Amino acid sequence: MEKYIADKKVLALVALDGKTPAGNKMISVNFVDGTQEAMPEMRFNIISTNEISDASTVQTKIRNHVGSYLLGVLHEFGIKMGEADMVLNSAGDAVNLSYERARDIKWGGISHSMLPLIEVNNVLVENANKDNNGTASSGGKSD
């Protein structure tokens, strides 16, 4: 059965050696147009379709799935209504700070708005191991 991500037809999936911080599989999605994109297999399973769609469909699918997942995490930690905004704002701040650090380390401050967060994490992990100045994600677990 044919698979698509938005309007791009998938040619092949290739398993990658790397894993996400939580240990999930990474794959390379090779498209008919000759481009490729590395992503967690979990993301591919969420956003791929059997028919051509558009970028907004992909964004809606990932937003809804991840939003539901994050809501479940808030339940698991017993987050109270008065704490929810603080926790979610803190997560957003952590994403932005991590991105800024990785951007400055690897790309000299040039913005890459479509950069996967896992690539940001990889840059920070690599830098933390070199000189202990990076702040790496622990894959959702606090130290």
Order of alpha helices (4+ residues) and beta strands (2+ residues): beta-beta-beta-beta-alpha-alpha-alpha-alpha
